[in-house]
Amino acid sequence: MERLLIKYKIMKNLRHGDIAFIKEEVDTKGMKKISKKNSCVLAEGEATNHFHTITAVKGTCDVYQDKNGMMVVKVDGRALLTHPEHKTLEFTTGTWKIDREQEFDYFAKAKRQVLD
């Protein structure tokens, strides 16, 4: 009897406060590169004025943004994501789509971004 082996795509999603990183291949052609010198502020805390900053420590780390505001992080090597109120996260080679946490206000019947 022959064994059938099925490979599952393992999704490694990361969370850093109100920001989620979804490991996903994204075509960055046509997107604007917003990182400079292998470092970029991904989000600023509206309430605390703290920053979520990603920095390459080995290789490169590029951040792209499309015309709708979607952001993508491409790491080739190793990068660290820092914020004064959260644990430092380590990224290895790969591409991550950035998603900001939202909440729904049932009284106003509207979505809004969670403030950090």
N, C-alpha and C positions, 0 to 999 in steps of 0.2 A: 504494500500500500504506500502510495506516494504522499509525502507531507506537503501541505500547502502553507507556505509562509507568507504572511501578510505584513507589510511594513506600514506602520501608522506614522503619520506626520505628527510629531510632538510639538505642540505649541508652547513656547516658553514666554509667557507674558510676565511683565514686571510692573510693579506699582511703586510710586514715590509720592506720597501724600495724595494730592488730588489729580495727579497725572498718571495715566496708564500707558505702558509701552507694549505694543502688540508686535511680536516678531512676524514679519510678513515681507515678502519681496515686493517692492514698489518701484516702478519705473520713474526715475527722477528727471527724465528728459522733459524740458519745458518748465521745470520748477526752478525757482530762484534759490541759489546757495546763499544762506544767511550767516553761516559760521565764518569766523576769521581766526587764522592761526590755531586751528584745531581746538577751539574753545567757543562755547556759545551759551548764552542765557536762554533757557527754554521757556521759563515762565517766571513772573515776578509775583510774590505774594501780595495780594491787594490789602490785606489786613495787617500783615507784619512787615512788609517791605523787604522780605528775604527773597533770595533768588534760587531757582533750580538751575544749576550750571553743569554742563557736561564738558569734560576736558579729556583729550587724548593723552595717555601716558606712554603709549607705545603704538607706533603706526599713525593712522589718521582717523579723524572723527569729523564728518561733515554733516551739516544740518541744512535741510532744504524745506522750502515752503511753497505751496501752490497758490494760485490766485484766490482760492476759497479759504485760505488760512490753514489748511491741513499741513502738518509738519512731519518730516521724516528724518530719522537719524541713521546714518550709514557709518559703521565702524569697521575699520580694517586694522585689526590689532587689539588694542585694549583701551577702554575709556572709563572714567569715573564720573558718576553723577552725584553732586553734593548739594546739600541744603542744611542750614543750621539746625533745623528741627527734625530732620529725618536721617536715618542710617544711610551711609554712602553705599551706592549700588555700583557694581562692576559690570561693564558690558564687554563682550568679546566680539569677534568678527561677525557681522550680520547687519540686517536692516530692520529697523523698528518704526512703526507708524505710531505717532503720538496722539492720544485721545485724552481730552480734559473731562473730568467728572462733572456730571450735571445732575441737578435735582429738579423735581417737578413740584410747582406750587399749585396745589389743587384749588385754592381760593382764587388765585389770579388766572388759573388755567393756562400756565405758561412754564416753559423750561427756562432754567437759568444755570449759569456756570457756578460751581461751588467755589467759594472764596477761601483762599489759603491764608 
